[in-house]
Amino acid sequence: MAGLSYFNLALLIVLLLPAVILPWEGRRPPNLLYLVIAIGGLSFAALKGGVPALGWSVLAGASCLVLVAGGLAVLRSTTGFCLLTGSQIKLLAAGATWLGLLGAATMIAITAMTLLIVATAQQFRTVTRRPDSGAIVAVAIFCVGLQQVLPSI
């Protein structure tokens, strides 16, 4: 099973690359990419733990989507601040299918803390720039996935 985990992490890295690189080139990642990421996460969950793991993976993705989209909707309606785009929310939800419930919660926490740190640091700059949220989300997914594959680190 260890070999499957390494292959899982390698495939996750390959699938996350377009989500990071395409926005740097001024292009929007296609919705099909997020679907492929989610299907990959669901497939590996089913291979690793059968139907129960598949159910937890679906729950992690759906919970992440509802929690993040709902939280950001409340934030936007109360403050008018748009923190993440729809593409980045879809990336978080698709990544959650790879990570499970605890991993998804950790990923959301890493993303939120990193965005908070970047936003705070930008308060002191004369020219503000929108943080590269897609890259932050991808790195959070990768960090949690790596921690799950190599727990001794």
N, C-alpha and C positions, 0 to 999 in steps of 0.2 A: 504493500500500500504506500510505502514511502516514495517509490518511483512515481506513482500517480500524483502525489502531492507536488513533486518537483515539476512534473509536466504541467500540472494545473497552474502553478505559479508562472512558468514560462509562457504559457498561452495567455494568461492574464496580462502579462507585460506586453506581449505583442498586440493584444486587443486594445490596451490603454494608449498605446503610442499615437494612433490617429486622433484620439480625443484631445491629446495635448498638442500635437504638431499642426493639425489643420487650422485651429484658431490663430496660431502664430503666423500662418501664411495668409490670414485674412479670409479663410474659408470656414464654413460651418460644417461640423461633422454630420453625416447623414443619420437620420433616425434609425436606419437599418443597423448601424454600428451598435447602438444601445440595445437593440433587440438581440443581436448576436452575442453581446457581452452577457446579457441576462440568460439567454439560452445556454451559453457555455457554463455559467454558474449553476444553473439548474441541472445540467447534464452531469457535471462533476459531483454535485451533491447526491444525485441519484446513484451514480457509480460507487460512490464512497459509502453511502449509508442506506441505500434503498429508498423505498417510498416515504418512510418517516423523515429522513433527511431532506428529501425533495419538498415535503410539506413545510418543514422549517425554513427552507431556503425561499420558498414562495412567500411565506409569512414575513420573512426578513425584508424582502424586496418591497412588498406591498406596504408594510409598516413604515419603512424608510420613506417611501414616496408620500404617504399620507402625512407623516410627521413633519418632514421637511417642507413640503408644499404648503401644509396648513400653517406651520410656524412662520414661513416667509410671507404668506398672505396676510397674516395678522400684523407682522412687522411692517409690511408695505402699507397697509390700510391705516395704521396708527402713526407711522413716522414718514411715510412716503419714500422710504429708502429701499432700493432694489439691490439686494445683496447677491443673489444668484439668478442665472437665467434658467429657462425651462430645460435647455440642453444639459446644464450642470445638475439640475435636479434629477433628470433621467439617468445621468451618469452615476449619481449617488445611489439611486434605486437599483440600477443594474449591478453595480459593484456590491451592493448588499446581498445579492443572491449568491455571490461567491463566498461571502464572509460569515453568514449566519447571523442570528440575532445579536449575540454579544459582540461579534466583530463589526456589525453594522452600527451598533451604539458607539463603539470605540472610534469608528471611522467618522461618524457625525461629530463626535467630540473633538477629534484631531482637526477636522475641517473648520469647525466653529472657532476653536482657539487660534488656529493659524490665521484665519480671516480677521479675527479681532486684533491680533498682533500687527498684521500688515496695515489694517485701517488705523490703528493707533500710531504706528510709525509714520504713516503718510500725513498725519496731522501736523507734523513738524517740517514737512517739505514745502517749498514754495510752489512747486508744480505738482498737483495731485494727479495720480494715474490710477485707473481702476485696476485692482489686483487681478492677477491671472488666476481666477477662481477655478477654471477647468484643470489647470496644472496642479493646483492645491488639492482638489478632489482626487485626481489620479494618484498623486503621491500618498494621500491618506489611504486610499484603497490598497496600494502597493505595500505600504508599511504594515498594515494590519494583516494582509495576506502573507507577507514574509514572516511576521511574528507567528502566524499559525503554522507555517511550514517548518520554521526553525525556532521552536519555543525556547531553546537553550540560550539564545542570543540575548 
